[in-house]
């Protein structure tokens, strides 16, 4: 019998790619999504890629009866928890919304898991927990800094909630994956990042500018202490990130102990500046991007990239895609969306 994995937020950007990889590795993903930041067309696109229609429940992670229904109808062996609000700016404007969904939602999921004897959880965390790091690369032991936004704080709190549950003796095995900067799309160009409104992330802004949807791209600051003055980030292809989740859930299901918590960075182990990312896009597409240099953006970290020894050791995982390949796939996805 196939192992059922509940993917909350499974129709979203990262969740949809993880759904594909779970299927390819012999798991049976079951999707829960409220479609507040995703589109139902993703379900048809998933079927095109895999040849399978996945069971999908439309609803909120705060809906206790719905969660109990899902766990009762399927023998869920593990949960990969993506469902959360994720826009930094919006979290500053609507902090209570973020705490309700990201924090109370996690608690609701954990309670449902506990009630139905499901004890493997992969938690979607973020490198935002490190803030502006004192030393690079960032290791899992690097100190967590006070969050610069309610969004970042919900990731810190989420990790602490899981860790406290494990410390209490609750039958829970969990890995918090601290993402760096996911980019790219499925090589088929059937699924990818689908921002609603103005993108918050660099790469969708690059591809939308190249497609003529945006007039120009603004690079926020070129006076940082970096080789070309622009911020440094660790850009990871979403398919590499998806592989890390599959490895993490498989690892948890192989652990004999009943209570376990760990945090693992998922990045490439190298940093690229914003201008290097733009140049990689131009190189791989042959296009010239219309961009200007603007002033620094409040809250932006100057440079951050991951130490990745732990992910290699524990998950037997490392990235496969280059920055150029990530840009190629992101552009192919944008062309599919724009009909180019």
N, C-alpha and C positions, 0 to 999 in steps of 0.2 A: 504494500500500500504506500502511496506517495505521502511524504511528510508535508502537512499543511502549515504554511507560514502566513500569519496575518501581517499585511503591510499597510499600516495606517498612513494615509497620504499617498497611497500607491499609484494614483493617477498624476501626481506631480512630477516635476522635473527629475529629481533623483529617484523618487519612488518608482516611476515607470521603467527606468533603466534597470533598477534592481529587480523588478518583476520579471523582466526578460531574462536576466541572468539566473534568477532562481529557477525559472522554468527550464532553462538550458542545462542546469545542473541537477535536474531530476526532482526538484521540490514542486509543491503545488501552492503558488501564491494566491492568497485571498485578499482582495482589495477593500479597504474602507476609506472613503473620501467624501468630503462634503462639497467638492468642486467649487470652493470659494476662490481658489487660486490655480485652478486647472480646468481643462475642457473635456467634456464627455467624448469628443472625437478621439481622444487618446485611447479609449478602449478598442475602437475599430483599428487604430494604428497598431496596437499591441497584437491584435489578431492577425494583421497582415505580416508582422514580423515572425510570430511564433506558430501561426496556424491554429491557435487555440483561443476560445472565448473564456476569459477568466471570471470567476465569481466576483461580483462587485456589489458592495453595500453602500448606498448613498446615505450619509449621515455624519453626525458629529462624534468625536471621541468623548464628548461630555454626556452623550446619551447612554446612560447605564443600561436601560432595557435592551437597546440595540446591541451593545457590547455583549451582554449576557446571551442574547439570541445567537450571535455569531459563534461564541465559544460553545454554546450548547449544540448547535447544528453541525459543527465541525470539530474534529479532534485537533486543536491547534497545538503544535509542538513548539512554537516560538513566535515572537513578535518582533518586527522591525518597525520602529516607531519614528516616522517622519512628521506626522500631522502636527503642524505648528504654524503660527504666524512668524514671518521672518524679515520684515522690512524695518531697518533700524530707525529711519525717520518717523515712520508711522508709530513705532513703539514709544517714541518720545511724546507724540501727540495723544496716544491712546494707551497709556500704560496698563490700565485695569483690564482692557480687552486682552492684552498680551499675557498678563498674569493668569487670567481666567482660562484661556485656551492652552497656553504652553505649560503652565504649572498645574492648575486644577485638572487639565486634560490628561497629563501624565499620571497623576494620582488615580484618576478614574480607570485608566488602562491597567495600572498596577493592581488595583483592587479586583478588577475583572479577571486578570491573570491568576491572582491568588485564589479567588473563589473557584476557579476551574482547573486548578493544579497545573497551570502552564508556567514554567519557571525560566525560560530563556528569552532574554530581551537584548536587542541591539538598539542603542539609543543614539539618535542623531544629534551630536553636539557640534562644537565649533571652536576654531582657534581664537575666536573673540575672547575666550576665557583667559587668554594670556595677556590681553591688552597690548601695550607697547613693551616688548620684551627687553630685559636687561642684557641678555646674551643670545646670540644666534649660532647655530640653528636652535629652535625651540624644542626642548625635550618634554616628555610627559611629567618630568619632575620640576620643570620650570614653574616659578610661582604664579598663581592666578592673581591677576590684578583686579581692582575694583572695576566693575563693568562701566562702559561709557554710555550704555543705553539700556532701557528696560529689556529689549530683546536679548542683549548679551547677558544680562542678569538672569533671565529665565533659563539660559543654558547652564549657567553656574548652579542655579538652584536645582535644576533638573538632575544634574550629576549628584548633588548633595542628597537629594531625596532618595535616589536609587542606592547610594552608598549607605545611608542611614537604614534603609529597609534591609539591606544585606547584613549590616552590623547587628540588627535586631534579631537575626536568626531566621528571618523569613526565607522560605525556599525560593531563592531568586538568584539566577546566574545572569550577569549583565556585563556588556562591554559598551562603554561610551566611545564612539568614534568621533574624534575631533577633526572635522574637515578643515581644509585650507580653502582654496578657491576653485570650486568645480566649474568646468567649462566644457564646451564641445557638445556633441550629440551622437546618437546611435549612427553607426556607419551607413545604415540604410536610408538615413534622412527621414525616417517615418516619425521619430519622436525626438524632442530636444527641449531646450529652454523656451518657455512661452510666457514671457512677462506680460502682465496686464497693465496697460498704460505705459508710462515712461519707465524704461528699465532702471533698476538700481545698480546693476552689475555692469562691469566694463564690456565684456564680450558681446552681449546682446546690443549694447549701444554701438559697438564697432560694426556689427553686421547690419543693424538697421540704418546706420549712416551710409554704409556701402550700398545698401539697397535703395537709398533715396527716401526712406521713411523719416529720417532725421536729417536736418540741414547740415549739422556738423557735430563733431565730438569735442567735448571740452576735457582737457587733461588738467586735473586739479593740482596745480603746483609743480614747479620744476626747480625748486630751491632746497630740496631735501638733501641730506647727506648720503647720496647714492651716486653711482657712476654717471648717470645723466640727469640727476636732480629730481627724477620722478619716483613715486613710491614703488617698493618691491613687494611682490606677492608670490606665493607658491601656487601656480596654476596647475590643476590636476584634471585630466580627462574624466568625464562622468562615467565612462565605461570602466576605467580603472577603479574609480570610487565604488561602482556597483559590485565589482569583483571583491572588494574589501568587505562589503556587507555579507556576501555569500560565504566568504571564508570565516567571518566572525560568527555567523549563526551556526555554521557547521562545527566550529571550535567549541562553542558553548554546549552544543548537544553532545559533544564527546567528553566533556568534563564530568568526572565522577562526583565531585563534591556538590552539595546541594545549594551552598551559598557562595557566591563569587562575584567580585566587582573589579573591573580594570578599565583604564583609559588608554586609548591608543591613537596616536596621530596618523592621519591619512593624508599624505602629501607626496610630492616628488622628491623632496630633500634638496631642492634648489630653488632659488628665487630669480624672478625676472622683473625688470622694471616695466612700468606701463608703456614706455616708448618701445621697449623690446617686444612687448606683446603686439603693439600696433605694427611694428616692422615685420614680425612673423606672419601676421595676417596679410600684409601687402606682398610679402615674398611668395606665399603659397597661392595667393589668388591672382597676382599680377595687377591688382587694383591699387590706386593711390587714394588714401583716405583723407577726407577733409577734416582736419582737427586743429584746434587752437589751444594755447596754454592759458589757463585761468588761474585764479588765486587758490590757495589751499582750501580744502573742505574741512570744516570742523569735525573733529573726532577721528580723522583718518590716521591710522598707524603708519609710521614711516616705512618700516620694513619688517617682514615676518616670513619665515619659511621653516619647514619642519625637519627635525631629526627623525629618520624613518627606520632606525635599527630595530625598534621594538616590533613594528608591524611585520618586518621580514622574519623576525625570530618566532613570534607567537602565532601569527596568521599565515606564515609562509607566503607572504604577499609583497609584491612591489609593482610599481607602475610600468606600463609597457608603451604608452603613447607619448610622443614628443609634443612640444608646444605647437609646432607647425601642423601636426596631424590633428590636434585639437581644434585649431583655427580652421583647417580644411573642413572638418565635419560640422563645425558651427556654421560655416558659410553655406555648405550644401543644404543644411536644415533651413537656413534663412531663405535660400533660393526656392526651396519647396514651398515655404509659407507664402512667399511673395509672388510665386508663379514666374520666376525669372528663368 
